[in-house]
Amino acid sequence: MVKKVLTWGGLAFLVFFIAFRPDSAADVFKSLGGGIMDIAQGFGDFFTSLVA
């Protein structure tokens, strides 16, 4: 039950954040995407070095 409430609360906050602060929301998602890309690049470099 708590998980369900937290999930719906998080979703409501996300919609509110995007609706009322779209520029800030875009910056947050750009930062998250950049971080994920950096992690993926690190794994790629690791496996390239491991194989080569």
C-alpha positions in Angstrom: 0.0 0.0 0.0 2.8 2.4 0.9 4.6 1.6 -2.4 1.5 2.4 -4.3 1.0 5.8 -2.6 4.6 6.7 -3.1 4.5 5.8 -6.8 1.3 7.9 -7.4 2.8 10.7 -5.4 6.0 10.6 -7.4 4.1 10.6 -10.6 1.9 13.5 -9.5 5.0 15.5 -8.6 6.6 14.7 -11.9 3.5 16.0 -13.8 3.3 19.1 -11.6 7.1 19.8 -12.1 6.8 19.4 -15.9 3.6 21.5 -16.1 4.8 24.4 -14.0 8.5 24.5 -14.6 9.2 23.0 -18.0 12.6 24.6 -18.5 13.8 23.3 -15.1 12.4 19.9 -15.9 14.2 19.8 -19.2 17.5 20.7 -17.5 17.0 17.9 -15.0 16.3 15.3 -17.7 19.3 16.5 -19.7 21.5 16.1 -16.7 20.2 12.6 -16.0 20.6 11.7 -19.7 24.2 13.0 -19.7 25.0 11.0 -16.5 23.6 7.8 -18.1 25.6 8.4 -21.2 28.8 9.0 -19.2 28.2 5.7 -17.4 27.6 3.9 -20.7 30.7 5.4 -22.2 32.7 4.2 -19.2 31.5 0.7 -19.5 32.2 0.8 -23.3 35.8 2.0 -22.6 36.3 -0.6 -20.0 35.2 -3.5 -22.2 37.2 -2.1 -25.2 40.3 -2.0 -23.0 39.6 -5.4 -21.7 39.3 -7.0 -25.1 42.1 -5.1 -26.8 
